[in-house]
Amino acid sequence: MTDILANSLRWHVQRLPAALPDPDREHRDDPAGPPGPAVVFLHGLVVDNLSSFYCPLAVPVARAGHEVVLYDLRGHGLSERPPTGYDTRTAVADLAALLAALGLAGRPVHLVGNSYGGTLALHTALARPELVAGLTLLEPPLSGAWVENMVDTLSVAALSLEDSPVSAELAGLRLRKAARLTAVADALLNHTSLIDDIAAARTFGPAEYARLHCPVLTVCGEHSELLPGARELVRHAPDARLRVLPGLGHDVLKETSGVLRAAVLGHLDTVRQAARTAERGVLVP
C-alpha cells in the first residue's frame, strides 16, 4: 500500500501486479502480447473502502493476469478528507489525476464499480471516454429515486452520529475497526459536503446510455431495487450485458459460489482480447 498525491490530495492506493496467466486459461495464446487494460476498482459510499474488493474480486483478477489498482475514494478509508468536492464531476477529475500519477493516463483502464462506485464509473465513461476500455457495474444506482432515498438515509445517519459517543465507546471496547468506521462516517456526513453533493447528482437516461461505446457488464441481485435501472441501461447501451444473481439483493459482493467472480473474469478477458486486437491494428468485429 502507498500514498499518492493527485489533484492536490493524498490518496491511499494499493496496486496488485498481474500474475502469470494460469496455463489452463484461454488467454494463454499470447502471454508475451501487449498487456490488457489495468483494472481499477471503485467502492461504495461512507463506510466502504478499497478493502471490500480485496478477497472477492481484486486478488482473483490479479491472479488471472490483470494489473489491479484499488484506492479509497475522496474522504473515505485512509485517503485525505477535504470538506468539499464530493460531486461526480470532481470524482471523475480525481480518477483522471490519479491515473496520470500512476502512469496510466495513456492507457485506457477497465473500471469495476460497486454501488455508488458504479455510478462514478459510468460518469467517467461518459465524461472521459478515452480513459475507459470497459465497465463492470455491480449494483449501480442509476435513478433519481435512488438519489432521493440515499440522501434521506444519509441525513438520518448524520443526525444519529452528530455529537454521538458511539465511536469513543467502541474504541474503549477495543473494537477498533468499528470505531474507525463510525468516526469516518461521522466525519463524512457531518463535516463535508457529501450529502449535498449527492443530492445534486445528475442521473442517467437512454440518451446517456446510448453514448456508451465500451463493453459493459452490469451485475445485480434478483431482489435488488436497482434491477429495473440496470435493465434500462442494457436496453439502450450499444454493448451491454446484464447478469442477475439469484437469491441476492444489494449485496452481490457477498456472493461466495464463484458465479460473480467467473462473470467478472469472463468480461475482463473479453475486453482484454478486444484491446489486444485493437493494438495490433486489426478491426474488432
C-alpha positions as CSV (number, residue, x, y, z in Angstrom):
1,M,0.0,0.0,0.0
2,T,1.1,3.5,-0.7
3,D,0.0,7.2,-0.7
4,I,-0.2,9.0,-4.0
5,L,-0.5,12.8,-4.5
6,A,-3.0,13.7,-7.2
7,N,-5.5,16.5,-7.8
8,S,-4.0,18.3,-4.7
9,L,-5.0,15.4,-2.4
10,R,-3.3,12.4,-0.8
11,W,-4.8,9.1,-1.9
12,H,-4.5,5.7,-0.3
13,V,-3.7,3.3,-3.1
14,Q,-2.9,-0.4,-3.5
15,R,-1.6,-1.9,-6.7
16,L,-1.5,-5.7,-7.4
17,P,0.7,-6.8,-10.3
18,A,-0.6,-9.1,-12.9
19,A,0.3,-12.6,-12.1
20,L,1.5,-15.1,-14.8
21,P,-1.5,-16.5,-16.6
22,D,-2.8,-19.8,-15.5
23,P,-1.8,-22.4,-18.2
24,D,-5.4,-23.7,-18.2
25,R,-6.9,-20.3,-19.1
26,E,-8.0,-19.4,-22.6
27,H,-5.8,-16.3,-22.9
28,R,-2.6,-18.3,-22.8
29,D,-2.2,-18.0,-26.6
30,D,-0.2,-14.8,-26.4
31,P,1.4,-14.4,-23.0
32,A,4.0,-12.0,-24.4
33,G,1.5,-9.8,-26.2
34,P,0.5,-6.3,-25.2
35,P,-1.0,-6.1,-21.7
36,G,-4.7,-5.6,-21.3
37,P,-6.3,-2.7,-19.5
38,A,-5.4,-2.2,-15.9
39,V,-8.5,-2.9,-13.7
40,V,-9.4,-0.1,-11.4
41,F,-11.9,-0.7,-8.5
42,L,-14.3,2.0,-7.2
43,H,-16.0,1.2,-3.9
44,G,-19.3,2.5,-2.4
45,L,-20.2,5.3,0.0
46,V,-19.4,6.3,3.6
47,V,-18.3,3.1,5.4
48,D,-17.0,1.4,2.3
49,N,-13.3,1.4,1.2
50,L,-11.0,-0.4,-1.1
51,S,-10.8,-3.5,1.2
52,S,-14.3,-4.6,0.3
53,F,-13.0,-5.7,-3.1
54,Y,-9.8,-7.4,-2.0
55,C,-10.8,-11.0,-1.5
56,P,-14.0,-11.3,-3.6
57,L,-12.5,-9.8,-6.8
58,A,-9.2,-8.0,-6.6
59,V,-6.9,-10.9,-5.8
60,P,-8.6,-13.3,-8.3
61,V,-8.5,-10.6,-11.0
62,A,-4.7,-10.1,-10.4
63,R,-4.1,-13.9,-10.4
64,A,-5.9,-14.1,-13.7
65,G,-3.2,-11.8,-15.2
66,H,-4.7,-8.3,-14.9
67,E,-2.9,-5.4,-13.2
68,V,-5.1,-4.1,-10.4
69,V,-5.5,-0.7,-8.8
70,L,-7.6,-0.1,-5.7
71,Y,-7.9,3.2,-4.0
72,D,-10.0,4.8,-1.2
73,L,-12.3,7.5,-2.7
74,R,-12.1,11.1,-1.6
75,G,-12.8,11.3,2.1
76,H,-13.1,7.5,2.5
77,G,-10.8,5.0,4.2
78,L,-7.3,6.4,4.5
79,S,-7.5,8.9,1.7
80,E,-7.5,12.6,2.5
81,R,-10.8,14.1,3.6
82,P,-11.3,17.7,2.4
83,P,-14.6,19.5,3.3
84,T,-15.8,19.7,-0.3
85,G,-15.6,18.1,-3.7
86,Y,-17.8,15.0,-3.4
87,D,-19.7,15.7,-6.6
88,T,-19.4,13.4,-9.6
89,R,-17.5,15.9,-11.8
90,T,-14.8,16.2,-9.1
91,A,-14.7,12.4,-8.7
92,V,-14.0,12.0,-12.4
93,A,-11.3,14.6,-12.2
94,D,-9.9,12.8,-9.1
95,L,-9.7,9.5,-11.0
96,A,-8.1,11.1,-14.1
97,A,-5.5,12.7,-12.0
98,L,-4.8,9.5,-10.1
99,L,-4.4,7.5,-13.3
100,A,-1.9,10.1,-14.5
101,A,0.0,10.0,-11.2
102,L,0.2,6.2,-11.6
103,G,1.5,6.4,-15.1
104,L,-1.8,5.0,-16.6
105,A,-3.1,8.2,-18.4
106,G,-2.2,7.0,-21.9
107,R,-3.7,3.5,-21.4
108,P,-7.5,3.1,-21.1
109,V,-8.5,1.2,-18.0
110,H,-11.3,-1.1,-17.0
111,L,-13.4,0.3,-14.2
112,V,-15.2,-2.0,-11.7
113,G,-17.6,-0.1,-9.6
114,N,-19.7,-1.4,-6.7
115,S,-22.9,0.5,-5.7
116,Y,-22.1,4.3,-5.8
117,G,-18.7,3.3,-7.3
118,G,-20.6,2.0,-10.3
119,T,-22.3,5.4,-10.7
120,L,-18.8,7.1,-10.7
121,A,-17.5,4.6,-13.2
122,L,-20.4,5.3,-15.5
123,H,-19.9,9.1,-15.2
124,T,-16.2,8.6,-16.0
125,A,-17.0,6.6,-19.2
126,L,-19.4,9.3,-20.3
127,A,-17.2,12.3,-19.4
128,R,-13.8,10.9,-20.3
129,P,-14.4,8.0,-22.7
130,E,-10.7,8.0,-23.8
131,L,-9.8,6.8,-20.3
132,V,-12.2,3.8,-20.2
133,A,-11.7,0.5,-22.1
134,G,-14.6,-1.3,-20.3
135,L,-17.0,-1.2,-17.4
136,T,-18.2,-3.7,-14.8
137,L,-21.0,-2.3,-12.7
138,L,-22.1,-4.1,-9.6
139,E,-25.5,-3.0,-8.3
140,P,-25.1,0.5,-9.8
141,P,-27.6,3.1,-8.6
142,L,-28.8,4.9,-11.7
143,S,-32.2,6.5,-11.0
144,G,-33.3,9.7,-9.3
145,A,-35.4,7.7,-6.8
146,W,-32.1,6.1,-5.5
147,V,-30.6,9.6,-5.1
148,E,-33.6,10.7,-3.0
149,N,-33.6,7.6,-0.9
150,M,-29.9,7.8,-0.3
151,V,-30.0,11.4,0.7
152,D,-32.8,10.7,3.2
153,T,-30.8,7.7,4.6
154,L,-27.6,9.6,4.9
155,S,-29.3,12.6,6.5
156,V,-30.8,10.4,9.2
157,A,-27.5,8.7,9.8
158,A,-25.8,12.1,10.1
159,L,-28.2,13.2,12.8
160,S,-27.7,10.0,14.7
161,L,-23.9,10.4,14.6
162,E,-23.7,14.1,15.4
163,D,-22.1,14.5,18.9
164,S,-22.5,10.8,19.4
165,P,-20.2,9.0,21.9
166,V,-20.5,5.7,19.9
167,S,-17.1,5.9,18.3
168,A,-15.3,6.5,21.6
169,E,-17.3,3.8,23.3
170,L,-16.4,1.3,20.6
171,A,-12.7,2.3,20.9
172,G,-13.0,1.8,24.7
173,L,-14.3,-1.8,24.0
174,R,-11.2,-2.3,21.7
175,L,-13.5,-2.6,18.7
176,R,-11.0,-0.5,16.7
177,K,-12.3,-1.2,13.2
178,A,-15.9,-0.4,14.1
179,A,-14.8,2.7,16.0
180,R,-12.8,3.8,12.9
181,L,-15.6,3.2,10.5
182,T,-18.0,5.1,12.8
183,A,-15.6,8.0,13.0
184,V,-15.2,8.2,9.2
185,A,-19.0,8.1,8.7
186,D,-19.4,11.0,11.2
187,A,-16.7,13.0,9.5
188,L,-18.1,12.5,6.0
189,L,-21.7,13.0,6.9
190,N,-21.4,15.9,9.3
191,H,-18.3,17.7,8.3
192,T,-18.2,17.6,4.5
193,S,-20.4,18.5,1.5
194,L,-21.1,14.8,0.7
195,I,-24.8,14.7,1.3
196,D,-25.4,18.0,-0.6
197,D,-23.2,16.9,-3.4
198,I,-25.1,13.6,-3.8
199,A,-28.4,15.4,-3.7
200,A,-27.3,17.5,-6.7
201,A,-26.0,14.5,-8.7
202,R,-27.1,14.1,-12.3
203,T,-28.9,10.9,-13.1
204,F,-28.9,8.8,-16.3
205,G,-31.3,8.0,-19.1
206,P,-31.4,6.4,-22.5
207,A,-29.6,9.3,-24.2
208,E,-26.6,8.8,-21.9
209,Y,-26.6,5.0,-22.2
210,A,-26.6,5.3,-26.0
211,R,-23.3,7.2,-25.8
212,L,-21.5,4.3,-24.1
213,H,-19.2,2.7,-26.6
214,C,-17.2,0.5,-24.4
215,P,-18.3,-3.0,-23.3
216,V,-20.4,-3.0,-20.2
217,L,-21.3,-5.8,-17.8
218,T,-23.9,-5.0,-15.2
219,V,-24.5,-7.4,-12.3
220,C,-27.5,-7.2,-9.9
221,G,-29.2,-9.4,-7.4
222,E,-32.6,-10.7,-8.4
223,H,-34.2,-9.0,-5.4
224,S,-32.4,-5.7,-5.8
225,E,-34.4,-2.5,-6.1
226,L,-31.8,-1.3,-8.6
227,L,-32.5,-4.1,-11.1
228,P,-35.0,-2.1,-13.3
229,G,-32.4,0.7,-13.8
230,A,-29.8,-1.9,-14.8
231,R,-32.3,-3.4,-17.4
232,E,-32.9,0.1,-18.8
233,L,-29.1,0.6,-19.2
234,V,-28.8,-2.7,-21.1
235,R,-31.7,-1.9,-23.4
236,H,-30.1,1.3,-24.6
237,A,-26.3,0.9,-24.4
238,P,-24.7,-0.4,-27.6
239,D,-22.6,-3.1,-26.0
240,A,-24.0,-4.1,-22.6
241,R,-25.0,-7.3,-20.8
242,L,-26.8,-7.9,-17.6
243,R,-26.1,-10.8,-15.2
244,V,-28.8,-11.4,-12.5
245,L,-27.6,-13.3,-9.4
246,P,-30.3,-15.4,-7.8
247,G,-31.2,-15.0,-4.2
248,L,-29.3,-11.7,-3.7
249,G,-30.3,-8.1,-3.2
250,H,-27.9,-5.1,-3.0
251,D,-25.1,-7.4,-1.8
252,V,-23.6,-9.1,-4.8
253,L,-20.0,-8.8,-3.4
254,K,-21.1,-11.3,-0.7
255,E,-21.7,-13.9,-3.4
256,T,-19.4,-16.8,-2.5
257,S,-20.2,-19.6,-5.0
258,G,-17.8,-18.1,-7.6
259,V,-20.6,-17.0,-10.0
260,L,-19.7,-13.3,-9.7
261,R,-16.0,-14.0,-10.0
262,A,-16.5,-16.0,-13.1
263,A,-18.7,-13.4,-14.7
264,V,-16.3,-10.6,-14.0
265,L,-13.3,-12.6,-15.2
266,G,-15.0,-13.6,-18.4
267,H,-15.9,-10.0,-19.1
268,L,-12.4,-8.8,-18.4
269,D,-11.0,-11.4,-20.8
270,T,-13.3,-10.2,-23.5
271,V,-12.2,-6.6,-23.0
272,R,-8.6,-7.6,-22.9
273,Q,-8.8,-9.5,-26.1
274,A,-10.5,-6.6,-27.8
275,A,-7.8,-4.2,-26.6
276,R,-5.0,-6.5,-27.8
277,T,-6.7,-6.9,-31.2
278,A,-7.1,-3.1,-31.5
279,E,-3.4,-2.5,-30.6
280,R,-2.4,-4.9,-33.4
281,G,-4.4,-2.8,-35.8
282,V,-7.0,-5.4,-36.5
283,L,-10.6,-4.4,-36.7
284,V,-12.7,-5.7,-33.8
285,P,-16.0,-7.2,-35.0
